[in-house]
Amino acid sequence: MSNDRPASDPRPASGGGSPRPHPRPEVPPVQDGSSDDRTTGLPLRGLLLALGDPVVDVAAAPDGLDVQVDNVVILDPEDRTEVREGDLVLLIGARGASARRLVRALAERGATAVAVKTSAHPASEEAPPTAGTRPGRPRPGGGDEARALRTEAREAGIALLAVRPEVRWDQLQSVCRSILDEARLTASEDLGESGGDLFSMAQTIARLTGGLVSIEDAASRVLAYSSGAEVDELRRLSVLGRRGPESYLALLREWGVFAKLRAGEEVVRVEEHPELGIRRRLAVGIHAGRQPLGAIWVQEGDRPLAEHAEEALLGAARTTALQMIRQRTQASAGLRLREDLLSSLLEGRIDAGALADTVEVHADRGALVVAFALVEGSEGAAEERPDRPERELRRRQLIDLVSVHTAAYRRSALVTALGGRVYVLLPDLARVREGRRGVERSVLALTRKTVAAARAALGLEVRAAVGSLVERLGDVPDSRAEADRVLDAVERSPDRGPGWDVATISDVRSRVLVSETLARLREDPSLRDPRVSRLIEHDRAGGADLVRSLLAYLEAFGDARAAAERLHIHPNTLRYRVRRAASVSGIDLGDPGERLFTQLQLLMEQQGPTR
């Protein structure tokens, strides 16, 4: 089956050379007497979450995203494909008025949603921009045609999905059907909030260690366990009661087992106690940084544990930590969908109307974006760079804290994470001049309060930037880009202090412009003065601190005393270093142009690579 075919190139009728006319598209009905053996499927939001962002975007959802999808079919206007109630229809080869008539006809047949391909995301489009770059504005595919199709879908009461052009229809159908099949298979399973991942992990650890495994949280509640018959009394009671018996837990505390598990990554050995019904065990704590999450226990069965059981247990603890963090912080499907929609809007990948329809905000009112970034080396972090579970936990803690504070400010606030930063969208804001000033003041106050709370309550050092208020929801990528520019400039600034925790473009405009100028210089290696490069290499080899001294001198407009005071050295030492720098490099410090470019190149060296 071909991927997609323009309406201007229809297939010829069978046996003839002229195109076959089809003035009125027809949706084939369900044939009488046909049996539908399909079982309950999945809400549309669940299917979208399983597919993920790179595949489809929501263009319209007039009845929300809790509508049920039972099957996925491909419909070619020239084929006699059956369409049934609850179907997601992948519509190929239809454009313009023909597509609109088909959308309405599909809604009348009871289809849940229709997916079309548009030019919104050309196959040659680059990957979505990361934080710190200017995202593109939303580009609804087909302009007026796409808007007309969205309007038709809203009026007909059917969800409309926009499929990326590079996605093949047959592959999309196959993936969607696999998701629906998996949902049906797991619908009757009850693994609790831990889900199947921890049980699968327990089984894997059991195979690696040769023992019987249980994974517990920090309160000794059993989250998952492996299968096996050679259980002792402690394991039997723990699994049955979903928690270790208090009498046994008291013994483990008395033996110092729990203290060792909380202390760090150390495999703890618990010897056999036949009189207590306890067989030999190994245990290891599960941690995210310094925060204990739980423990993995391995009971020895009828055979000794594997030779490398302890090594396997250490690796399993690190892997399980990430799984536990994700499961304990995993948002509900509805919240995840809101986060995904906001991410797509901030990156300019969907039309604002899709978000407005889903979360019930006004697309034609003012909005702004606030960006938050964790500062490396926050209080409570390990001396080295935080490990992956700890970074994940800190990021989720920041999202939760930001969500609480912004929801108190505005019920319709949305929060998501992108590229290591947390973004807040504040919609439905006043746009008139008087209201604008009040909004900006109140949002700044909210942001400062949130940053202070992150430090006081969580020990997290956070910076934030407030983007400008834009006229309508569709312009929020501009507000996000501005907030990113501010954060980028502050992060690269060598002399940032506590006053830079929260900033706007008006606070740091010159820093932003200089920072972006340096970034562009950095992208072009030909824009280097070899004399300055020679000075930098000389400093690296000899450690004479000439670069820092010369830069301080230039930034102080040639005031040796001011530069020396900034570096905490004697003015004569500063003067000597400046003369030495000029001698080593050959730079003429009497030439204004050379001074200017020298300062720029030294600043570029000082800031290092861009974010």
VENFENDA-V539254 format. One record per residue. N is the residue number from 1. RES is the residue in one letter. SS is DSSP state (a for helix, b for strand, c for the rest). PHI is phi in whole degrees, -180 to 180 (999 if undefined). PSI is psi in radians with two decimals (999 if undefined). Layout:
N/RES/SS/PHI/PSI
N/RES/SS/PHI/PSI
This chain:
1/M/c/999/2.31
2/S/c/-69/2.76
3/N/c/-73/-1.17
4/D/c/-148/2.50
5/R/c/-131/2.23
6/P/c/-65/2.56
7/A/a/-64/-0.38
8/S/a/-77/-0.04
9/D/a/-131/1.08
10/P/c/-70/2.74
11/R/c/-69/2.57
12/P/b/-72/2.68
13/A/c/-65/2.65
14/S/c/-57/2.19
15/G/c/85/0.03
16/G/c/-134/2.92
17/G/c/-103/-0.17
18/S/c/-97/2.61
19/P/b/-60/2.53
20/R/c/-88/2.12
21/P/c/-73/2.55
22/H/c/-144/1.34
23/P/c/-64/-0.51
24/R/c/-128/1.78
25/P/c/-58/2.48
26/E/c/-125/2.34
27/V/c/-94/2.02
28/P/c/-61/2.33
29/P/c/-79/2.92
30/V/c/-68/2.31
31/Q/c/-70/2.42
32/D/c/-60/2.42
33/G/c/85/-0.12
34/S/c/-74/2.50
35/S/c/-99/2.44
36/D/c/-109/1.80
37/D/c/-95/0.27
38/R/c/-75/2.43
39/T/c/-95/3.10
40/T/c/-55/2.41
41/G/c/-97/-2.07
42/L/b/-148/2.49
43/P/b/-59/2.60
44/L/a/-57/-0.67
45/R/a/-61/-0.68
46/G/a/-65/-0.70
47/L/a/-64/-0.74
48/L/a/-65/-0.71
49/L/a/-65/-0.67
50/A/a/-68/-0.64
51/L/a/-68/-0.73
52/G/c/88/2.90
53/D/c/-60/-0.67
54/P/c/-69/-0.06
55/V/c/-103/-1.03
56/V/b/-134/2.77
57/D/b/-126/2.65
58/V/b/-85/2.12
59/A/b/-97/-0.58
60/A/b/-157/2.48
61/A/c/-146/1.25
62/P/c/-62/-0.50
63/D/c/-106/0.36
64/G/c/79/-3.00
65/L/c/-114/0.24
66/D/c/-92/0.09
67/V/c/-67/2.60
68/Q/b/-88/2.37
69/V/b/-111/2.10
70/D/c/-103/-0.45
71/N/b/-158/2.87
72/V/b/-127/2.16
73/V/b/-128/2.62
74/I/b/-97/2.25
75/L/b/-119/2.09
76/D/b/-105/2.23
77/P/c/-54/-0.37
78/E/c/-93/-0.11
79/D/c/-99/2.93
80/R/c/-107/1.03
81/T/c/-79/2.34
82/E/c/-74/2.36
83/V/c/-121/2.24
84/R/c/-122/2.90
85/E/c/-61/2.35
86/G/c/90/0.02
87/D/b/-79/2.52
88/L/b/-96/2.08
89/V/b/-102/2.14
90/L/b/-92/1.83
91/L/b/-94/2.03
92/I/b/-114/2.65
93/G/c/71/0.25
94/A/c/-117/2.41
95/R/c/-140/2.81
96/G/a/57/-2.40
97/A/a/-61/-0.61
98/S/a/-61/-0.77
99/A/a/-65/-0.69
100/R/a/-65/-0.73
101/R/a/-64/-0.67
102/L/a/-66/-0.71
103/V/a/-59/-0.79
104/R/a/-66/-0.73
105/A/a/-63/-0.68
106/L/a/-65/-0.69
107/A/a/-62/-0.71
108/E/a/-66/-0.53
109/R/c/-78/-0.13
110/G/c/95/0.15
111/A/c/-60/2.54
112/T/c/-79/-0.73
113/A/b/-155/2.76
114/V/b/-130/2.37
115/A/b/-113/2.33
116/V/b/-131/2.81
117/K/b/-101/2.38
118/T/c/-129/3.13
119/S/c/-92/0.30
120/A/c/-65/-0.50
121/H/c/-134/1.38
122/P/c/-57/2.61
123/A/c/-60/-0.44
124/S/c/-88/0.00
125/E/c/-63/2.45
126/E/c/-73/2.92
127/A/c/-62/2.71
128/P/c/-56/2.49
129/P/c/-67/2.53
130/T/c/-84/2.95
131/A/c/-59/2.43
132/G/c/103/-0.23
133/T/c/-108/2.83
134/R/c/-86/1.96
135/P/c/-69/2.64
136/G/c/-72/2.74
137/R/c/-75/2.65
138/P/c/-57/2.42
139/R/c/-125/1.48
140/P/c/-56/2.29
141/G/c/-63/2.33
142/G/c/77/0.06
143/G/c/57/-2.05
144/D/a/-60/-0.64
145/E/a/-63/-0.75
146/A/a/-67/-0.72
147/R/a/-63/-0.70
148/A/a/-64/-0.66
149/L/a/-68/-0.69
150/R/a/-64/-0.74
151/T/a/-61/-0.76
152/E/a/-60/-0.76
153/A/a/-65/-0.74
154/R/a/-63/-0.78
155/E/a/-67/-0.59
156/A/a/-81/-0.27
157/G/c/79/0.62
158/I/c/-129/2.46
159/A/b/-71/2.49
160/L/b/-121/2.21
161/L/b/-115/2.44
162/A/b/-103/2.11
163/V/b/-99/2.39
164/R/c/-61/2.43
165/P/c/-59/-0.53
166/E/c/-79/-0.14
167/V/c/-82/2.23
168/R/c/-80/2.43
169/W/a/-61/-0.78
170/D/a/-66/-0.62
171/Q/a/-67/-0.73
172/L/a/-63/-0.76
173/Q/a/-61/-0.76
174/S/a/-63/-0.78
175/V/a/-65/-0.78
176/C/a/-62/-0.75
177/R/a/-65/-0.63
178/S/a/-64/-0.71
179/I/a/-63/-0.77
180/L/a/-64/-0.72
181/D/a/-62/-0.74
182/E/a/-65/-0.68
183/A/a/-62/-0.69
184/R/a/-67/-0.70
185/L/a/-67/-0.61
186/T/a/-96/-0.02
187/A/c/-62/-0.58
188/S/c/-90/-0.12
189/E/c/-79/2.54
190/D/c/-131/1.55
191/L/c/-102/0.14
192/G/a/70/-2.96
193/E/a/-70/-0.33
194/S/a/-69/-0.40
195/G/a/67/-3.05
196/G/a/-80/-0.30
197/D/a/-62/-0.79
198/L/a/-69/-0.63
199/F/a/-64/-0.73
200/S/a/-63/-0.71
201/M/a/-63/-0.75
202/A/a/-59/-0.73
203/Q/a/-66/-0.69
204/T/a/-65/-0.77
205/I/a/-62/-0.66
206/A/a/-61/-0.73
207/R/a/-67/-0.64
208/L/a/-74/-0.57
209/T/a/-100/-0.33
210/G/c/77/0.32
211/G/c/-123/-2.97
212/L/b/-106/2.20
213/V/b/-111/2.46
214/S/b/-135/2.50
215/I/b/-113/2.19
216/E/b/-124/2.73
217/D/b/-88/-3.05
218/A/c/-68/-0.29
219/A/c/-99/0.27
220/S/c/66/0.40
221/R/b/-83/2.37
222/V/b/-78/2.10
223/L/b/-95/-0.59
224/A/b/-161/2.76
225/Y/b/-155/2.75
226/S/c/-90/2.88
227/S/c/-83/2.81
228/G/c/156/2.67
229/A/c/-104/-0.40
230/E/c/-85/1.07
231/V/c/-93/2.53
232/D/c/-93/-3.14
233/E/a/-65/-0.68
234/L/a/-63/-0.79
235/R/a/-67/-0.72
236/R/a/-60/-0.82
237/L/a/-69/-0.62
238/S/a/-66/-0.78
239/V/a/-69/-0.75
240/L/a/-65/-0.72
241/G/a/-93/-0.01
242/R/c/62/0.25
243/R/b/-163/2.58
244/G/c/-64/2.45
245/P/c/-60/2.50
246/E/a/-61/-0.62
247/S/a/-64/-0.69
248/Y/a/-71/-0.71
249/L/a/-62/-0.65
250/A/a/-63/-0.69
251/L/a/-64/-0.76
252/L/a/-63/-0.66
253/R/a/-65/-0.73
254/E/a/-64/-0.63
255/W/c/-79/-0.07
256/G/c/80/0.25
257/V/a/-67/-0.82
258/F/a/-65/-0.65
259/A/a/-63/-0.71
260/K/a/-68/-0.67
261/L/a/-65/-0.63
262/R/a/-76/-0.38
263/A/a/-71/-0.56
264/G/c/164/-2.83
265/E/c/-84/1.50
266/E/c/-140/2.25
267/V/c/-76/2.17
268/V/b/-102/2.32
269/R/b/-102/2.29
270/V/b/-117/1.99
271/E/c/-74/2.86
272/E/c/-69/2.46
273/H/b/-133/1.48
274/P/a/-59/-0.60
275/E/a/-66/-0.36
276/L/a/-104/-0.01
277/G/c/75/0.49
278/I/b/-115/2.13
279/R/c/-87/2.98
280/R/c/-61/2.50
281/R/b/-140/2.68
282/L/b/-119/2.57
283/A/b/-146/2.64
284/V/b/-143/2.46
285/G/b/-77/2.59
286/I/b/-107/2.18
287/H/b/-132/2.63
288/A/b/-119/1.69
289/G/c/67/-2.13
290/R/c/-95/-0.03
291/Q/b/-92/2.09
292/P/b/-74/2.34
293/L/b/-106/-0.41
294/G/b/160/-2.65
295/A/b/-156/2.72
296/I/b/-111/2.26
297/W/b/-114/2.37
298/V/b/-125/1.99
299/Q/b/-93/2.37
300/E/c/-74/2.35
301/G/c/-95/-2.44
302/D/c/-74/-0.36
303/R/c/-113/2.69
304/P/c/-62/2.72
305/L/c/-67/2.76
306/A/c/-62/2.69
307/E/c/-59/-0.67
308/H/c/-103/0.53
309/A/a/-62/-0.70
310/E/a/-66/-0.73
311/E/a/-63/-0.75
312/A/a/-63/-0.62
313/L/a/-68/-0.66
314/L/a/-63/-0.80
315/G/a/-63/-0.67
316/A/a/-65/-0.63
317/A/a/-64/-0.70
318/R/a/-69/-0.68
319/T/a/-70/-0.73
320/T/a/-66/-0.55
321/A/a/-57/-0.78
322/L/a/-66/-0.71
323/Q/a/-63/-0.75
324/M/a/-66/-0.70
325/I/a/-61/-0.81
326/R/a/-65/-0.67
327/Q/a/-74/-0.67
328/R/a/-76/-0.37
329/T/a/-106/0.05
330/Q/c/-66/2.26
331/A/c/-78/2.83
332/S/c/-65/2.84
333/A/a/-59/-0.71
334/G/a/-64/-0.75
335/L/a/-68/-0.69
336/R/a/-63/-0.67
337/L/a/-65/-0.72
338/R/a/-61/-0.73
339/E/a/-63/-0.74
340/D/a/-65/-0.73
341/L/a/-64/-0.73
342/L/a/-64/-0.75
343/S/a/-58/-0.77
344/S/a/-64/-0.69
345/L/a/-68/-0.75
346/L/a/-63/-0.53
347/E/c/-90/0.03
348/G/c/74/0.50
349/R/c/-102/-0.16
350/I/c/-136/2.82
351/D/c/-77/2.52
352/A/a/-59/-0.50
353/G/a/-61/-0.57
354/A/a/-64/-0.75
355/L/a/-69/-0.78
356/A/a/-60/-0.73
357/D/a/-63/-0.71
358/T/a/-75/-0.76
359/V/a/-102/0.03
360/E/c/61/0.98
361/V/c/-121/2.95
362/H/c/-93/2.19
363/A/c/-75/-0.32
364/D/c/-103/0.30
365/R/c/-112/2.89
366/G/b/-66/2.73
367/A/b/-157/2.79
368/L/b/-150/2.88
369/V/b/-121/2.40
370/V/b/-115/2.31
371/A/b/-111/2.36
372/F/b/-120/2.49
373/A/b/-138/2.33
374/L/b/-73/2.47
375/V/c/-96/2.22
376/E/c/-61/2.53
377/G/c/83/0.41
378/S/c/-63/2.75
379/E/c/-57/2.41
380/G/c/94/-0.18
381/A/c/-84/2.78
382/A/c/-69/2.91
383/E/c/-62/-0.72
384/E/c/-83/3.12
385/R/c/-60/2.36
386/P/c/-56/2.48
387/D/c/-73/3.02
388/R/a/-61/-0.80
389/P/a/-60/-0.68
390/E/a/-67/-0.72
391/R/a/-62/-0.71
392/E/a/-63/-0.75
393/L/a/-65/-0.79
394/R/a/-63/-0.71
395/R/a/-62/-0.77
396/R/a/-69/-0.63
397/Q/a/-62/-0.73
398/L/a/-65/-0.75
399/I/a/-58/-0.80
400/D/a/-64/-0.77
401/L/a/-64/-0.78
402/V/a/-62/-0.71
403/S/a/-61/-0.76
404/V/a/-63/-0.83
405/H/a/-68/-0.72
406/T/a/-74/-0.56
407/A/a/-66/-0.58
408/A/a/-68/-0.55
409/Y/a/-77/-0.75
410/R/c/-151/2.12
411/R/c/-58/-0.58
412/S/c/-86/0.10
413/A/c/-62/2.50
414/L/b/-122/2.51
415/V/b/-131/2.42
416/T/b/-152/2.93
417/A/b/-118/2.39
418/L/b/-146/2.25
419/G/c/55/0.61
420/G/c/86/0.00
421/R/b/-118/2.76
422/V/b/-110/2.26
423/Y/b/-118/2.44
424/V/b/-117/2.28
425/L/b/-105/2.15
426/L/b/-109/1.79
427/P/b/-93/3.13
428/D/b/56/0.80
429/L/b/-102/2.73
430/A/c/-68/2.53
431/R/c/-114/-0.25
432/V/c/-68/2.76
433/R/a/-58/-0.82
434/E/a/-65/-0.77
435/G/a/-65/-0.61
436/R/a/-61/-0.80
437/R/a/-63/-0.71
438/G/a/-65/-0.71
439/V/a/-62/-0.82
440/E/a/-63/-0.70
441/R/a/-65/-0.78
442/S/a/-68/-0.63
443/V/a/-69/-0.67
444/L/a/-61/-0.75
445/A/a/-63/-0.75
446/L/a/-60/-0.76
447/T/a/-66/-0.74
448/R/a/-63/-0.70
449/K/a/-63/-0.70
450/T/a/-67/-0.77
451/V/a/-63/-0.72
452/A/a/-65/-0.69
453/A/a/-66/-0.64
454/A/a/-62/-0.67
455/R/a/-72/-0.79
456/A/a/-74/-0.76
457/A/a/-88/-0.58
458/L/a/-117/-0.14
459/G/c/70/0.44
460/L/c/-103/2.28
461/E/c/-89/2.14
462/V/b/-131/2.47
463/R/b/-114/2.69
464/A/b/-143/2.68
465/A/b/-136/2.39
466/V/b/-104/2.08
467/G/c/-76/2.86
468/S/c/-72/2.67
469/L/c/-71/2.21
470/V/b/-105/2.83
471/E/c/-72/-0.54
472/R/c/-150/2.86
473/L/a/-60/-0.61
474/G/a/-65/-0.24
475/D/a/-96/0.07
476/V/a/-64/-0.43
477/P/a/-58/-0.54
478/D/a/-68/-0.72
479/S/a/-66/-0.71
480/R/a/-63/-0.77
481/A/a/-61/-0.69
482/E/a/-66/-0.76
483/A/a/-61/-0.70
484/D/a/-64/-0.72
485/R/a/-60/-0.73
486/V/a/-65/-0.84
487/L/a/-62/-0.73
488/D/a/-59/-0.79
489/A/a/-66/-0.73
490/V/a/-66/-0.73
491/E/a/-65/-0.56
492/R/a/-88/-0.17
493/S/c/-74/2.24
494/P/c/-75/-0.35
495/D/c/-114/0.56
496/R/c/-71/2.53
497/G/c/-132/-2.97
498/P/a/-61/-0.42
499/G/a/-69/-0.22
500/W/a/-98/0.19
501/D/c/-61/-0.65
502/V/b/-131/2.24
503/A/b/-146/2.79
504/T/b/-123/3.00
505/I/c/-61/-0.59
506/S/c/-70/-0.45
507/D/c/-73/-0.62
508/V/c/-131/0.53
509/R/a/-57/-0.79
510/S/a/-65/-0.66
511/R/a/-64/-0.71
512/V/a/-62/-0.82
513/L/a/-65/-0.74
514/V/a/-65/-0.76
515/S/a/-60/-0.75
516/E/a/-73/-0.56
517/T/a/-63/-0.76
518/L/a/-65/-0.64
519/A/a/-63/-0.68
520/R/a/-71/-0.65
521/L/a/-62/-0.70
522/R/a/-64/-0.54
523/E/a/-72/-0.32
524/D/c/-118/1.70
525/P/c/-61/-0.32
526/S/c/-72/-0.32
527/L/c/-89/1.14
528/R/c/-136/2.42
529/D/c/-89/2.04
530/P/a/-60/-0.43
531/R/a/-69/-0.71
532/V/a/-68/-0.71
533/S/a/-61/-0.67
534/R/a/-64/-0.70
535/L/a/-64/-0.74
536/I/a/-62/-0.78
537/E/a/-65/-0.68
538/H/a/-61/-0.74
539/D/a/-66/-0.71
540/R/a/-64/-0.67
541/A/a/-76/-0.67
542/G/a/-104/-0.30
543/G/c/64/0.61
544/A/c/-85/-0.09
545/D/c/62/0.54
546/L/a/-73/-0.64
547/V/a/-63/-0.88
548/R/a/-63/-0.67
549/S/a/-68/-0.76
550/L/a/-66/-0.69
551/L/a/-65/-0.75
552/A/a/-62/-0.69
553/Y/a/-64/-0.78
554/L/a/-67/-0.69
555/E/a/-70/-0.40
556/A/c/-92/0.24
557/F/c/57/0.63
558/G/c/82/0.15
559/D/c/-85/1.76
560/A/a/-64/-0.66
561/R/a/-66/-0.78
562/A/a/-64/-0.72
563/A/a/-66/-0.71
564/A/a/-65/-0.70
565/E/a/-62/-0.68
566/R/a/-65/-0.61
567/L/a/-93/-0.04
568/H/c/60/0.78
569/I/c/-131/2.96
570/H/c/-74/2.52
571/P/a/-55/-0.64
572/N/a/-66/-0.62
573/T/a/-64/-0.72
574/L/a/-63/-0.78
575/R/a/-63/-0.71
576/Y/a/-62/-0.78
577/R/a/-64/-0.66
578/V/a/-65/-0.78
579/R/a/-63/-0.71
580/R/a/-65/-0.70
581/A/a/-63/-0.74
582/A/a/-66/-0.65
583/S/a/-69/-0.76
584/V/a/-65/-0.72
585/S/a/-91/-0.55
586/G/c/86/0.20
587/I/c/-74/2.38
588/D/c/-93/1.74
589/L/c/-72/-0.10
590/G/c/-85/-0.15
591/D/c/-95/2.07
592/P/a/-58/-0.70
593/G/a/-64/-0.74
594/E/a/-67/-0.68
595/R/a/-61/-0.78
596/L/a/-62/-0.87
597/F/a/-71/-0.59
598/T/a/-60/-0.78
599/Q/a/-62/-0.75
600/L/a/-63/-0.78
601/Q/a/-69/-0.64
602/L/a/-68/-0.67
603/L/a/-62/-0.72
604/M/a/-61/-0.72
605/E/a/-66/-0.70
606/Q/a/-66/-0.69
607/Q/a/-75/-0.45
608/G/c/76/-2.91
609/P/c/-67/2.70
610/T/c/-71/2.85
611/R/c/-65/999
